[in-house]
Amino acid sequence: MRRLPLPDLVRVALTRFHAMQMAERRVAGERYEASGYIVVDELGGVLNGAPASAWIVRFDHVMP
């Protein structure tokens, strides 16, 4: 794992988003795909194209 310096705003937002993803993972149970990616949908599926813009909207809700 590589550590990068992040502004506090980004670090807090990513920490909150991770907590939101863990909650979604619990709800999805065995349907959740552990892809290892950061930008995923509610079931852990990789996003690309139009769905990626939906991720930005979801991420915006966790910004401090």
QUIBEL-V644363 format. One record per residue. N is the residue number from 1. RES is the residue in one small letter. OMEGA is omega in whole degrees, -180 to 180 (999 if undefined). Layout:
n=N res=RES omega=OMEGA
n=N res=RES omega=OMEGA
This chain:
n=1 res=m omega=180
n=2 res=r omega=179
n=3 res=r omega=178
n=4 res=l omega=176
n=5 res=p omega=179
n=6 res=l omega=173
n=7 res=p omega=-179
n=8 res=d omega=-180
n=9 res=l omega=-179
n=10 res=v omega=180
n=11 res=r omega=180
n=12 res=v omega=-180
n=13 res=a omega=179
n=14 res=l omega=177
n=15 res=t omega=178
n=16 res=r omega=-180
n=17 res=f omega=177
n=18 res=h omega=178
n=19 res=a omega=178
n=20 res=m omega=178
n=21 res=q omega=179
n=22 res=m omega=177
n=23 res=a omega=178
n=24 res=e omega=180
n=25 res=r omega=178
n=26 res=r omega=-180
n=27 res=v omega=-177
n=28 res=a omega=180
n=29 res=g omega=-176
n=30 res=e omega=178
n=31 res=r omega=-177
n=32 res=y omega=179
n=33 res=e omega=-180
n=34 res=a omega=-175
n=35 res=s omega=-177
n=36 res=g omega=179
n=37 res=y omega=178
n=38 res=i omega=-178
n=39 res=v omega=-178
n=40 res=v omega=176
n=41 res=d omega=-175
n=42 res=e omega=180
n=43 res=l omega=178
n=44 res=g omega=180
n=45 res=g omega=-179
n=46 res=v omega=179
n=47 res=l omega=171
n=48 res=n omega=179
n=49 res=g omega=-176
n=50 res=a omega=180
n=51 res=p omega=179
n=52 res=a omega=178
n=53 res=s omega=176
n=54 res=a omega=178
n=55 res=w omega=180
n=56 res=i omega=177
n=57 res=v omega=178
n=58 res=r omega=-179
n=59 res=f omega=-179
n=60 res=d omega=-179
n=61 res=h omega=-180
n=62 res=v omega=178
n=63 res=m omega=180
n=64 res=p omega=999
